[in-house]
Amino acid sequence: MDNSQKASYQAGETKGQTQEKANTMKDKAGNVAQSTKETVQRAGQPIQQKAAGATGAVKNATGMNK
């Protein structure tokens, strides 16, 4: 193998390693995004329940629930 072939091989190897690292980082970012989405959804549920309860209370108080 001459120097040109070695350089070409090393460049290809480096490119492959870079792509692998990029894919790993992309997967991690996707996992973080999904986790954040789930956390926000869980945090929003009690707020939605309280809002629904408040709406029901107003309807009951004003006689709109009958």
HTML snippet that shows the backbone in 3Dmol.js (N, CA, C, O; Angstrom):
<script src="https://3Dmol.org/build/3Dmol-min.js"></script>
<div id="view" style="width:600px;height:400px;position:relative"></div>
<script>
const pdb = `
ATOM      1  N   MET A   1       0.848  -1.177   0.000  1.00  0.00           N
ATOM      2  CA  MET A   1       0.000   0.000   0.000  1.00  0.00           C
ATOM      3  C   MET A   1       0.892   1.238   0.000  1.00  0.00           C
ATOM      4  O   MET A   1       1.760   1.393   0.859  1.00  0.00           O
ATOM      5  N   ASP A   2       0.667   2.110  -0.972  1.00  0.00           N
ATOM      6  CA  ASP A   2       1.490   3.328  -1.001  1.00  0.00           C
ATOM      7  C   ASP A   2       0.853   4.419  -0.140  1.00  0.00           C
ATOM      8  O   ASP A   2      -0.241   4.245   0.398  1.00  0.00           O
ATOM      9  N   ASN A   3       1.548   5.531  -0.020  1.00  0.00           N
ATOM     10  CA  ASN A   3       1.096   6.623   0.846  1.00  0.00           C
ATOM     11  C   ASN A   3      -0.276   7.158   0.427  1.00  0.00           C
ATOM     12  O   ASN A   3      -1.093   7.512   1.277  1.00  0.00           O
ATOM     13  N   SER A   4      -0.520   7.214  -0.859  1.00  0.00           N
ATOM     14  CA  SER A   4      -1.792   7.723  -1.366  1.00  0.00           C
ATOM     15  C   SER A   4      -2.938   6.809  -0.934  1.00  0.00           C
ATOM     16  O   SER A   4      -4.001   7.280  -0.528  1.00  0.00           O
ATOM     17  N   GLN A   5      -2.711   5.499  -1.025  1.00  0.00           N
ATOM     18  CA  GLN A   5      -3.736   4.534  -0.616  1.00  0.00           C
ATOM     19  C   GLN A   5      -3.980   4.595   0.895  1.00  0.00           C
ATOM     20  O   GLN A   5      -5.118   4.507   1.358  1.00  0.00           O
ATOM     21  N   LYS A   6      -2.895   4.748   1.648  1.00  0.00           N
ATOM     22  CA  LYS A   6      -3.035   4.850   3.109  1.00  0.00           C
ATOM     23  C   LYS A   6      -3.828   6.090   3.487  1.00  0.00           C
ATOM     24  O   LYS A   6      -4.703   6.034   4.351  1.00  0.00           O
ATOM     25  N   ALA A   7      -3.524   7.205   2.843  1.00  0.00           N
ATOM     26  CA  ALA A   7      -4.223   8.456   3.126  1.00  0.00           C
ATOM     27  C   ALA A   7      -5.704   8.327   2.771  1.00  0.00           C
ATOM     28  O   ALA A   7      -6.568   8.798   3.511  1.00  0.00           O
ATOM     29  N   SER A   8      -5.988   7.696   1.652  1.00  0.00           N
ATOM     30  CA  SER A   8      -7.365   7.505   1.222  1.00  0.00           C
ATOM     31  C   SER A   8      -8.103   6.607   2.202  1.00  0.00           C
ATOM     32  O   SER A   8      -9.249   6.882   2.558  1.00  0.00           O
ATOM     33  N   TYR A   9      -7.451   5.531   2.641  1.00  0.00           N
ATOM     34  CA  TYR A   9      -8.046   4.612   3.614  1.00  0.00           C
ATOM     35  C   TYR A   9      -8.331   5.338   4.932  1.00  0.00           C
ATOM     36  O   TYR A   9      -9.412   5.198   5.505  1.00  0.00           O
ATOM     37  N   GLN A  10      -7.364   6.103   5.398  1.00  0.00           N
ATOM     38  CA  GLN A  10      -7.532   6.818   6.663  1.00  0.00           C
ATOM     39  C   GLN A  10      -8.644   7.867   6.558  1.00  0.00           C
ATOM     40  O   GLN A  10      -9.399   8.073   7.508  1.00  0.00           O
ATOM     41  N   ALA A  11      -8.742   8.520   5.416  1.00  0.00           N
ATOM     42  CA  ALA A  11      -9.794   9.515   5.213  1.00  0.00           C
ATOM     43  C   ALA A  11     -11.162   8.838   5.254  1.00  0.00           C
ATOM     44  O   ALA A  11     -12.099   9.360   5.858  1.00  0.00           O
ATOM     45  N   GLY A  12     -11.275   7.686   4.616  1.00  0.00           N
ATOM     46  CA  GLY A  12     -12.536   6.941   4.635  1.00  0.00           C
ATOM     47  C   GLY A  12     -12.882   6.468   6.031  1.00  0.00           C
ATOM     48  O   GLY A  12     -14.042   6.514   6.440  1.00  0.00           O
ATOM     49  N   GLU A  13     -11.877   6.015   6.761  1.00  0.00           N
ATOM     50  CA  GLU A  13     -12.083   5.549   8.130  1.00  0.00           C
ATOM     51  C   GLU A  13     -12.551   6.709   9.025  1.00  0.00           C
ATOM     52  O   GLU A  13     -13.464   6.549   9.835  1.00  0.00           O
ATOM     53  N   THR A  14     -11.924   7.854   8.870  1.00  0.00           N
ATOM     54  CA  THR A  14     -12.298   9.034   9.640  1.00  0.00           C
ATOM     55  C   THR A  14     -13.718   9.462   9.306  1.00  0.00           C
ATOM     56  O   THR A  14     -14.489   9.816  10.199  1.00  0.00           O
ATOM     57  N   LYS A  15     -14.066   9.432   8.032  1.00  0.00           N
ATOM     58  CA  LYS A  15     -15.421   9.801   7.607  1.00  0.00           C
ATOM     59  C   LYS A  15     -16.450   8.866   8.248  1.00  0.00           C
ATOM     60  O   LYS A  15     -17.491   9.316   8.729  1.00  0.00           O
ATOM     61  N   GLY A  16     -16.158   7.587   8.251  1.00  0.00           N
ATOM     62  CA  GLY A  16     -17.069   6.613   8.856  1.00  0.00           C
ATOM     63  C   GLY A  16     -17.238   6.850  10.346  1.00  0.00           C
ATOM     64  O   GLY A  16     -18.351   6.773  10.866  1.00  0.00           O
ATOM     65  N   GLN A  17     -16.152   7.136  11.030  1.00  0.00           N
ATOM     66  CA  GLN A  17     -16.217   7.396  12.467  1.00  0.00           C
ATOM     67  C   GLN A  17     -17.015   8.675  12.750  1.00  0.00           C
ATOM     68  O   GLN A  17     -17.788   8.736  13.707  1.00  0.00           O
ATOM     69  N   THR A  18     -16.820   9.682  11.915  1.00  0.00           N
ATOM     70  CA  THR A  18     -17.541  10.945  12.078  1.00  0.00           C
ATOM     71  C   THR A  18     -19.040  10.736  11.878  1.00  0.00           C
ATOM     72  O   THR A  18     -19.854  11.274  12.629  1.00  0.00           O
ATOM     73  N   GLN A  19     -19.399   9.953  10.863  1.00  0.00           N
ATOM     74  CA  GLN A  19     -20.809   9.674  10.606  1.00  0.00           C
ATOM     75  C   GLN A  19     -21.423   8.903  11.781  1.00  0.00           C
ATOM     76  O   GLN A  19     -22.553   9.174  12.187  1.00  0.00           O
ATOM     77  N   GLU A  20     -20.685   7.965  12.308  1.00  0.00           N
ATOM     78  CA  GLU A  20     -21.170   7.179  13.440  1.00  0.00           C
ATOM     79  C   GLU A  20     -21.401   8.074  14.660  1.00  0.00           C
ATOM     80  O   GLU A  20     -22.418   7.948  15.343  1.00  0.00           O
ATOM     81  N   LYS A  21     -20.455   8.977  14.929  1.00  0.00           N
ATOM     82  CA  LYS A  21     -20.604   9.905  16.054  1.00  0.00           C
ATOM     83  C   LYS A  21     -21.796  10.831  15.832  1.00  0.00           C
ATOM     84  O   LYS A  21     -22.544  11.119  16.767  1.00  0.00           O
ATOM     85  N   ALA A  22     -21.972  11.295  14.606  1.00  0.00           N
ATOM     86  CA  ALA A  22     -23.094  12.185  14.286  1.00  0.00           C
ATOM     87  C   ALA A  22     -24.416  11.459  14.494  1.00  0.00           C
ATOM     88  O   ALA A  22     -25.359  12.032  15.040  1.00  0.00           O
ATOM     89  N   ASN A  23     -24.494  10.204  14.066  1.00  0.00           N
ATOM     90  CA  ASN A  23     -25.718   9.438  14.249  1.00  0.00           C
ATOM     91  C   ASN A  23     -26.004   9.201  15.730  1.00  0.00           C
ATOM     92  O   ASN A  23     -27.158   9.246  16.156  1.00  0.00           O
ATOM     93  N   THR A  24     -24.969   8.953  16.504  1.00  0.00           N
ATOM     94  CA  THR A  24     -25.139   8.749  17.944  1.00  0.00           C
ATOM     95  C   THR A  24     -25.661  10.026  18.589  1.00  0.00           C
ATOM     96  O   THR A  24     -26.566   9.982  19.422  1.00  0.00           O
ATOM     97  N   MET A  25     -25.091  11.160  18.203  1.00  0.00           N
ATOM     98  CA  MET A  25     -25.534  12.444  18.762  1.00  0.00           C
ATOM     99  C   MET A  25     -26.969  12.738  18.351  1.00  0.00           C
ATOM    100  O   MET A  25     -27.750  13.260  19.147  1.00  0.00           O
ATOM    101  N   LYS A  26     -27.321  12.406  17.116  1.00  0.00           N
ATOM    102  CA  LYS A  26     -28.679  12.612  16.615  1.00  0.00           C
ATOM    103  C   LYS A  26     -29.659  11.759  17.421  1.00  0.00           C
ATOM    104  O   LYS A  26     -30.730  12.231  17.803  1.00  0.00           O
ATOM    105  N   ASP A  27     -29.294  10.511  17.676  1.00  0.00           N
ATOM    106  CA  ASP A  27     -30.153   9.624  18.471  1.00  0.00           C
ATOM    107  C   ASP A  27     -30.329  10.167  19.884  1.00  0.00           C
ATOM    108  O   ASP A  27     -31.437  10.163  20.420  1.00  0.00           O
ATOM    109  N   LYS A  28     -29.239  10.634  20.487  1.00  0.00           N
ATOM    110  CA  LYS A  28     -29.321  11.194  21.839  1.00  0.00           C
ATOM    111  C   LYS A  28     -30.216  12.427  21.863  1.00  0.00           C
ATOM    112  O   LYS A  28     -31.023  12.594  22.777  1.00  0.00           O
ATOM    113  N   ALA A  29     -30.075  13.283  20.864  1.00  0.00           N
ATOM    114  CA  ALA A  29     -30.904  14.491  20.791  1.00  0.00           C
ATOM    115  C   ALA A  29     -32.370  14.114  20.642  1.00  0.00           C
ATOM    116  O   ALA A  29     -33.242  14.743  21.241  1.00  0.00           O
ATOM    117  N   GLY A  30     -32.638  13.094  19.848  1.00  0.00           N
ATOM    118  CA  GLY A  30     -34.015  12.622  19.682  1.00  0.00           C
ATOM    119  C   GLY A  30     -34.577  12.090  20.989  1.00  0.00           C
ATOM    120  O   GLY A  30     -35.741  12.327  21.312  1.00  0.00           O
ATOM    121  N   ASN A  31     -33.758  11.379  21.734  1.00  0.00           N
ATOM    122  CA  ASN A  31     -34.194  10.841  23.022  1.00  0.00           C
ATOM    123  C   ASN A  31     -34.490  11.968  24.011  1.00  0.00           C
ATOM    124  O   ASN A  31     -35.469  11.908  24.755  1.00  0.00           O
ATOM    125  N   VAL A  32     -33.647  12.982  24.014  1.00  0.00           N
ATOM    126  CA  VAL A  32     -33.857  14.131  24.906  1.00  0.00           C
ATOM    127  C   VAL A  32     -35.151  14.849  24.519  1.00  0.00           C
ATOM    128  O   VAL A  32     -35.936  15.234  25.387  1.00  0.00           O
ATOM    129  N   ALA A  33     -35.367  15.025  23.235  1.00  0.00           N
ATOM    130  CA  ALA A  33     -36.581  15.709  22.773  1.00  0.00           C
ATOM    131  C   ALA A  33     -37.824  14.922  23.182  1.00  0.00           C
ATOM    132  O   ALA A  33     -38.802  15.509  23.646  1.00  0.00           O
ATOM    133  N   GLN A  34     -37.795  13.610  23.015  1.00  0.00           N
ATOM    134  CA  GLN A  34     -38.937  12.776  23.386  1.00  0.00           C
ATOM    135  C   GLN A  34     -39.182  12.842  24.888  1.00  0.00           C
ATOM    136  O   GLN A  34     -40.325  12.951  25.331  1.00  0.00           O
ATOM    137  N   SER A  35     -38.121  12.776  25.662  1.00  0.00           N
ATOM    138  CA  SER A  35     -38.237  12.844  27.116  1.00  0.00           C
ATOM    139  C   SER A  35     -38.819  14.179  27.554  1.00  0.00           C
ATOM    140  O   SER A  35     -39.669  14.234  28.444  1.00  0.00           O
ATOM    141  N   THR A  36     -38.361  15.248  26.928  1.00  0.00           N
ATOM    142  CA  THR A  36     -38.872  16.582  27.249  1.00  0.00           C
ATOM    143  C   THR A  36     -40.356  16.689  26.910  1.00  0.00           C
ATOM    144  O   THR A  36     -41.141  17.244  27.678  1.00  0.00           O
ATOM    145  N   LYS A  37     -40.726  16.155  25.763  1.00  0.00           N
ATOM    146  CA  LYS A  37     -42.128  16.180  25.341  1.00  0.00           C
ATOM    147  C   LYS A  37     -42.995  15.449  26.363  1.00  0.00           C
ATOM    148  O   LYS A  37     -44.056  15.945  26.744  1.00  0.00           O
ATOM    149  N   GLU A  38     -42.554  14.280  26.806  1.00  0.00           N
ATOM    150  CA  GLU A  38     -43.315  13.502  27.780  1.00  0.00           C
ATOM    151  C   GLU A  38     -43.412  14.237  29.114  1.00  0.00           C
ATOM    152  O   GLU A  38     -44.457  14.213  29.762  1.00  0.00           O
ATOM    153  N   THR A  39     -42.340  14.880  29.518  1.00  0.00           N
ATOM    154  CA  THR A  39     -42.347  15.633  30.780  1.00  0.00           C
ATOM    155  C   THR A  39     -43.332  16.792  30.708  1.00  0.00           C
ATOM    156  O   THR A  39     -44.081  17.040  31.653  1.00  0.00           O
ATOM    157  N   VAL A  40     -43.327  17.496  29.588  1.00  0.00           N
ATOM    158  CA  VAL A  40     -44.245  18.633  29.416  1.00  0.00           C
ATOM    159  C   VAL A  40     -45.691  18.138  29.410  1.00  0.00           C
ATOM    160  O   VAL A  40     -46.571  18.777  29.987  1.00  0.00           O
ATOM    161  N   GLN A  41     -45.931  17.009  28.765  1.00  0.00           N
ATOM    162  CA  GLN A  41     -47.290  16.464  28.739  1.00  0.00           C
ATOM    163  C   GLN A  41     -47.745  16.094  30.148  1.00  0.00           C
ATOM    164  O   GLN A  41     -48.877  16.379  30.537  1.00  0.00           O
ATOM    165  N   ARG A  42     -46.853  15.455  30.912  1.00  0.00           N
ATOM    166  CA  ARG A  42     -47.203  15.071  32.290  1.00  0.00           C
ATOM    167  C   ARG A  42     -47.443  16.308  33.145  1.00  0.00           C
ATOM    168  O   ARG A  42     -48.350  16.321  33.977  1.00  0.00           O
ATOM    169  N   ALA A  43     -46.645  17.337  32.949  1.00  0.00           N
ATOM    170  CA  ALA A  43     -46.805  18.567  33.722  1.00  0.00           C
ATOM    171  C   ALA A  43     -48.107  19.265  33.357  1.00  0.00           C
ATOM    172  O   ALA A  43     -48.727  19.895  34.214  1.00  0.00           O
ATOM    173  N   GLY A  44     -48.529  19.167  32.115  1.00  0.00           N
ATOM    174  CA  GLY A  44     -49.739  19.834  31.663  1.00  0.00           C
ATOM    175  C   GLY A  44     -51.019  19.148  32.097  1.00  0.00           C
ATOM    176  O   GLY A  44     -52.065  19.794  32.167  1.00  0.00           O
ATOM    177  N   GLN A  45     -50.968  17.852  32.394  1.00  0.00           N
ATOM    178  CA  GLN A  45     -52.179  17.120  32.747  1.00  0.00           C
ATOM    179  C   GLN A  45     -52.870  17.679  33.991  1.00  0.00           C
ATOM    180  O   GLN A  45     -54.083  17.886  33.954  1.00  0.00           O
ATOM    181  N   PRO A  46     -52.158  17.932  35.084  1.00  0.00           N
ATOM    182  CA  PRO A  46     -52.848  18.494  36.257  1.00  0.00           C
ATOM    183  C   PRO A  46     -53.475  19.857  35.969  1.00  0.00           C
ATOM    184  O   PRO A  46     -54.537  20.181  36.502  1.00  0.00           O
ATOM    185  N   ILE A  47     -52.824  20.643  35.137  1.00  0.00           N
ATOM    186  CA  ILE A  47     -53.364  21.958  34.789  1.00  0.00           C
ATOM    187  C   ILE A  47     -54.669  21.783  34.020  1.00  0.00           C
ATOM    188  O   ILE A  47     -55.643  22.491  34.277  1.00  0.00           O
ATOM    189  N   GLN A  48     -54.690  20.842  33.079  1.00  0.00           N
ATOM    190  CA  GLN A  48     -55.906  20.583  32.318  1.00  0.00           C
ATOM    191  C   GLN A  48     -57.018  20.086  33.237  1.00  0.00           C
ATOM    192  O   GLN A  48     -58.174  20.485  33.088  1.00  0.00           O
ATOM    193  N   GLN A  49     -56.674  19.221  34.183  1.00  0.00           N
ATOM    194  CA  GLN A  49     -57.675  18.695  35.113  1.00  0.00           C
ATOM    195  C   GLN A  49     -58.240  19.809  35.982  1.00  0.00           C
ATOM    196  O   GLN A  49     -59.447  19.866  36.215  1.00  0.00           O
ATOM    197  N   LYS A  50     -57.369  20.698  36.465  1.00  0.00           N
ATOM    198  CA  LYS A  50     -57.829  21.823  37.288  1.00  0.00           C
ATOM    199  C   LYS A  50     -58.729  22.742  36.475  1.00  0.00           C
ATOM    200  O   LYS A  50     -59.744  23.225  36.976  1.00  0.00           O
ATOM    201  N   ALA A  51     -58.361  22.982  35.235  1.00  0.00           N
ATOM    202  CA  ALA A  51     -59.169  23.850  34.379  1.00  0.00           C
ATOM    203  C   ALA A  51     -60.536  23.219  34.138  1.00  0.00           C
ATOM    204  O   ALA A  51     -61.556  23.908  34.176  1.00  0.00           O
ATOM    205  N   ALA A  52     -60.559  21.914  33.891  1.00  0.00           N
ATOM    206  CA  ALA A  52     -61.833  21.229  33.683  1.00  0.00           C
ATOM    207  C   ALA A  52     -62.677  21.285  34.950  1.00  0.00           C
ATOM    208  O   ALA A  52     -63.890  21.479  34.882  1.00  0.00           O
ATOM    209  N   GLY A  53     -62.035  21.114  36.112  1.00  0.00           N
ATOM    210  CA  GLY A  53     -62.749  21.203  37.384  1.00  0.00           C
ATOM    211  C   GLY A  53     -63.312  22.586  37.613  1.00  0.00           C
ATOM    212  O   GLY A  53     -64.440  22.732  38.086  1.00  0.00           O
ATOM    213  N   ALA A  54     -62.547  23.588  37.288  1.00  0.00           N
ATOM    214  CA  ALA A  54     -63.004  24.966  37.457  1.00  0.00           C
ATOM    215  C   ALA A  54     -64.172  25.254  36.525  1.00  0.00           C
ATOM    216  O   ALA A  54     -65.133  25.917  36.915  1.00  0.00           O
ATOM    217  N   THR A  55     -64.093  24.766  35.317  1.00  0.00           N
ATOM    218  CA  THR A  55     -65.198  24.960  34.364  1.00  0.00           C
ATOM    219  C   THR A  55     -66.459  24.295  34.884  1.00  0.00           C
ATOM    220  O   THR A  55     -67.548  24.865  34.821  1.00  0.00           O
ATOM    221  N   GLY A  56     -66.301  23.081  35.398  1.00  0.00           N
ATOM    222  CA  GLY A  56     -67.453  22.378  35.964  1.00  0.00           C
ATOM    223  C   GLY A  56     -68.039  23.123  37.148  1.00  0.00           C
ATOM    224  O   GLY A  56     -69.259  23.201  37.290  1.00  0.00           O
ATOM    225  N   ALA A  57     -67.194  23.663  37.989  1.00  0.00           N
ATOM    226  CA  ALA A  57     -67.664  24.412  39.159  1.00  0.00           C
ATOM    227  C   ALA A  57     -68.438  25.655  38.734  1.00  0.00           C
ATOM    228  O   ALA A  57     -69.469  25.978  39.324  1.00  0.00           O
ATOM    229  N   VAL A  58     -67.947  26.351  37.715  1.00  0.00           N
ATOM    230  CA  VAL A  58     -68.644  27.543  37.220  1.00  0.00           C
ATOM    231  C   VAL A  58     -69.992  27.142  36.628  1.00  0.00           C
ATOM    232  O   VAL A  58     -71.001  27.806  36.866  1.00  0.00           O
ATOM    233  N   LYS A  59     -70.007  26.066  35.865  1.00  0.00           N
ATOM    234  CA  LYS A  59     -71.271  25.597  35.275  1.00  0.00           C
ATOM    235  C   LYS A  59     -72.262  25.229  36.361  1.00  0.00           C
ATOM    236  O   LYS A  59     -73.443  25.561  36.261  1.00  0.00           O
ATOM    237  N   ASN A  60     -71.798  24.547  37.398  1.00  0.00           N
ATOM    238  CA  ASN A  60     -72.667  24.177  38.508  1.00  0.00           C
ATOM    239  C   ASN A  60     -73.193  25.418  39.230  1.00  0.00           C
ATOM    240  O   ASN A  60     -74.376  25.504  39.558  1.00  0.00           O
ATOM    241  N   ALA A  61     -72.306  26.363  39.468  1.00  0.00           N
ATOM    242  CA  ALA A  61     -72.685  27.569  40.197  1.00  0.00           C
ATOM    243  C   ALA A  61     -73.674  28.413  39.422  1.00  0.00           C
ATOM    244  O   ALA A  61     -74.523  29.073  40.020  1.00  0.00           O
ATOM    245  N   THR A  62     -73.580  28.403  38.108  1.00  0.00           N
ATOM    246  CA  THR A  62     -74.466  29.240  37.292  1.00  0.00           C
ATOM    247  C   THR A  62     -75.682  28.479  36.795  1.00  0.00           C
ATOM    248  O   THR A  62     -76.549  29.052  36.135  1.00  0.00           O
ATOM    249  N   GLY A  63     -75.752  27.196  37.108  1.00  0.00           N
ATOM    250  CA  GLY A  63     -76.899  26.388  36.678  1.00  0.00           C
ATOM    251  C   GLY A  63     -76.816  25.933  35.240  1.00  0.00           C
ATOM    252  O   GLY A  63     -77.816  25.464  34.696  1.00  0.00           O
ATOM    253  N   MET A  64     -75.667  26.051  34.601  1.00  0.00           N
ATOM    254  CA  MET A  64     -75.507  25.653  33.202  1.00  0.00           C
ATOM    255  C   MET A  64     -75.368  24.143  33.048  1.00  0.00           C
ATOM    256  O   MET A  64     -75.467  23.635  31.931  1.00  0.00           O
ATOM    257  N   ASN A  65     -75.145  23.419  34.129  1.00  0.00           N
ATOM    258  CA  ASN A  65     -74.928  21.973  34.057  1.00  0.00           C
ATOM    259  C   ASN A  65     -76.245  21.203  34.056  1.00  0.00           C
ATOM    260  O   ASN A  65     -76.235  19.977  33.946  1.00  0.00           O
ATOM    261  N   LYS A  66     -77.357  21.881  34.172  1.00  0.00           N
ATOM    262  CA  LYS A  66     -78.663  21.197  34.273  1.00  0.00           C
ATOM    263  C   LYS A  66     -79.254  20.925  32.938  1.00  0.00           C
ATOM    264  O   LYS A  66     -80.343  20.359  32.849  1.00  0.00           O
TER     265      LYS A  66
END
`;
const viewer = $3Dmol.createViewer("view");
viewer.addModel(pdb, "pdb");
viewer.setStyle({}, {cartoon: {color: "spectrum"}});
viewer.zoomTo();
viewer.render();
</script>
